[in-house]
Amino acid sequence: MKNLDKNLKLIEEALDIQASSRGNRIFLRGDDSRVRTAERLVKDLYTSGTDLSGMNPADVRMALQSATAAGSESLQDILSSNIPVASKRRVIVPKTENQRRYVDAIRNFDIVIGVGPAGTGKTYLAMAMAVNSFLKKEVSRIVLARPAIEAGEKLGFLPGDMVEKVNPYLRPLYDALYDMMEYENASKLIERGVIEIAPLAFMRGRTLNDAFIILDEAQNTTSEQMKMYLTRLGFNSKTVITGDVTQIDLPQGRPSGLIEITKILEGVEGIKFVRFSERDVVRHKLVQEILRAYEKYEKRTGEGQQ
């Protein structure tokens, strides 16, 4: 196995056990169930030749949890969904079964629509796939769009030039991009127009060829905007549309374009819908512990009041 010591160190941190090697033998010590999980992981890694050194402990931990929950699914199947990107992390790891289905859909369909709550990785994984496609020269540019609905896309009253006006609405896309690519490289590509981050209104009248296009926060598109956006797709292009239908900021009475296309395009060949749920929300380990602590506290106080 390549980078054996690094891999064992990651397994140690991910499972909170002790792992060491001597010659061709590996020693695992700790809780019985965790040691058995580590043993399974080591065997899978030896069989597949997979290297974990590009992953962080949290990703390894989530992959192990997914493998345990999936039962028959091997760690190799889970790890094969990893997305190489040009950052120090080197790979982005889908952490739930739905996230892996989403990544597979993006690989196999030209239009993918991811619908679900915040924190499920819809935009983040789409960005990772866009960067990966660009690095593999499958597309020549990346276009990232988002409706600036909070200001009704009427940005004139805000200070600064147009870039400064729309930046607050596009900042989440910049944040995700800079997590995938080195800041200087990404900035140069943005300056050259190879990566474009723009409000949805800027898509009108264009045809986007040889591009990976992401429409984020699509629940805030109107019917007309969504139809306009979908007809921008050109040759050798791919688009991912993401949104949370429980977080619609459109004026009352205006139907959401995202909700409409779930009815209009469902079943159309070549278009794939992936629906996320609360179970796909991925949180920091400490956040999970905080939530558990709150649940225990609320349960205790509830029983006390009764």
N, C-alpha and C positions, 0 to 999 in steps of 0.2 A: 504494500500500500504506500502511495506517495505521501510524503510529509507526515509520517506516522506520529511523531511526537506532537505536531500541531493538531492533528486530528484527535488524538487522545486527550489533549488539553481541552479542546472544545467539548468533547463528550463529558469530561469531568465537570466543566462549568455548567453544561446544559442539564445534567442529571444529578449534580451534587453528589458525586461519588469520587473514589480514588481510582485512577487508571495509570498503569505503567507498563513498560515493556522491557524484556530482557532476552536478547537474542531474537528467536522467532516465537517467543511466548509473550502473551499479554495477560496482565493480572488486573482484576477488577475487584474492588472492595466497596461495600456500602449496603444500603437497603436492598433486600433480596429482589423485590420487583424491579427496582431501578437497575440493578446489576443484570438481571435477565434481559431488560430492554437494551442495555448497553451491549450485551453479548450479541443480541440479534443485529444491532446496528453494525458492530464490528464485522460480523459474518457477511452482512450485505455489502459492506464497503470492500471487503476482500474479494468477494465474488464479482462485483461490478467494476472495481478499480476506481470508484468515485473518490474525489478529493474534497474534503470539507474545508480546506484552508481558506477558501474565498468567502466563507459564511461566518456570521457572528454567532455567539452562543444562543442568543434569543431565537434566531432562525433555526438552529439545530434543534432547540427545545420544541419549537412549534412543529417542525417536521416529525419529531418523535411522537408528539401528542396526536398528530394527524394519523400517523401509521398505527398507533394504538387504537384510535377511534375507528379507523377504517377496517381493522381486523385483517381481512385477507389481502389488503393492498400492501405491497412491499415498499420498503423505504426507497428502493431504487426507482420505483414508479413515481413516488412523491418527489424525489430529488431531481428526476429527469425534467420536471417542469421549471427548474431554475432558469432565470433570464440573465445572461451575461450583459453587463453594462460598463460604460467607461467611467467608473468611479472607484474610490478606494475599497468600497464594499465588494466590487467586482461582479457579484451576482445578487439578483433580487429573488426572493423565495416566496412563491404562493403558499399561504399558511393554512388554508382550509380546502376542503374538497370542492366547494363552489368556486373558490379562487382559481384552482387548477382547471376546472371546466371553463372558466372565463378565459384564461390564457390559451387553452387549446382552441377555443372558439375564435379568438383573435388570430391565431395562426392559420385557421382553416376557412374563415369567412371574410368577405370584403366589408361587410357592415355588421357590426356587433353592437348591441344595445344592452348596457348594464344598468339595472334598476335596483336600488336598495338603499338602506340607511347610510348615514355618514360613518366613516371608520371601517368600511368593508373592503377598502383597497381598490375601488372601481377606477379612480383617476390615476392612482399611483402605479398600478399594474399596467394600465393602458400606456402611461408615459414610459415605463420600462420597456414595453414591447415596441413603442415608437423609436426609442433610442437604439434598441437592439436591431431593428429593421434598417435604420440608417447606417449603423456601423457595418452591417452585413451587405450594404449597398443594394438592398432590395428596393429602397426608395431614395430619392435625391433630396428630399426636404421634409421637414416636420412642420405642421401647422396646428396651433393650439388656439381654440376659440372658446369664448365664454360670454354669455349675455350679461351686460352691465345693467341688469334690471333694477338694481336699487335706486339708480338715478334715471330710470326709464330710457337709458341710452341717450339722454339729452344732457350732455356733459359740459355744456358751455359755461355754466355758472361756477364750475370748479376752477381753481387757479392753475396756471401753468399751461404748457403746450399739450397737444393731444395725447402724447405718450404719458405725460405726468397725470393727465386727467383720468386715464383708464387704468393706470398701474394698480391702484388699490383693489380693483375688481379682478385683476389678473394675477395678483401676487401668489395665490396658492399654486398656480401653474408654474411660476418661476421657482418656487420652493421645491416642488417635485422634480423639476428639470435639474436644478443644481445638486440634488441628491443623487442623480443618475450620472452626471458628467462633471468633470472638473470645471470650476467656475470660469477660469480664463478661456477654456475651449468653448464652453457654451456661449459665453459673451461674444466671442469672435464670430461664431456661427449666427448668432442673433444679429450682429452688426452687418453681416453679409447677406442677411435675409434667408439663409438656409434653414434657420429655425425662426418661425414667425409666431408671435403671441399677440393676439388681437381680439377686440370685441367682436361678437357675432355680426354686428351690423356691417363690418368691413368685408364680409364674405359675399355680399350682394354683387351680382354681375360677373363673378369670377368662375372659371373652370379650373379645378385643381388636378393636374396630372402628376403622376409619379410622386405621390405624396402620402404620408401617414398623417391623418387629420383626426384630432380629438375635439369633440364638443363636450365641454364640462358644464355642470349645473343646467342640464337640458330641460329640467322641469320648469325653468323660467323662460322658455321660448314660447312664443305665441304660435298658433297654427300656421300662420303665414311664414314666420321665421323658420320653423322646422321644415316646411316644404321647400323653402328657398335653400336651406342648408343641404338637404338631401340631394338636391339637383345640382350641387356644385361638384359632385364626385366625378373625376375624370378617369382616363385610362391609367392602368397600373397604380391605382390608388386604393387606400384602405381607410375606413373611418370607424372610430369607436365613439359611441354616444353614451354619456353617463348622467345619471340624475337620481334624485330622491323625491318621489312624488308626495311625500309627507311634508316637504319643505318648499312649498310653492309661494313665491313672493309677487306673483302677477296681481294686477288690480282685480278686485272682485268682479266676477262675471266674464273674465277673459279665460277661455279654456287653455290648458297647458298642451303645447305641441307634443311633449313626451307622452302624456297620457293618451293623446289621440293616436299616435303611431303604434302604441301597444295594441290598439284595436284594428287599425288599418293594415299594418304590415305583418301581423302575426300570421305565420304559415307561408309567407312569401319565400320562395326558394332563394338561397344565397344570403339571407338575413338571419342572424341568430340572436335570440333574446336570452340573457342570463339574469336570473333574479336572485338577489342576495337577501339574507335575513339577519336578524340580530345575532344569530349564531356565528356569522361571518365577521363580526366586529372584532378586530385584533387590537388588544390593548397591551400596554406595558405591564410587565409582571407585577409591579407595585400597584398599578391601578386596579388590577384584578384583586389583589390582597385588600386594597382599600374598600372596594365594592363588597367583598365578603364581610369585612369588618362592619360596614354600615348595615348590611343585611342582618347580621347577628344582633347589632345594637337595636335596630328597629323591631326585630322579633322580641327581644328582651323587654323593651319599653312597651311594646304592644301587649305582651302578656301581663306586665305589671299594671297597666291601665285597666285590663280586664279584671 
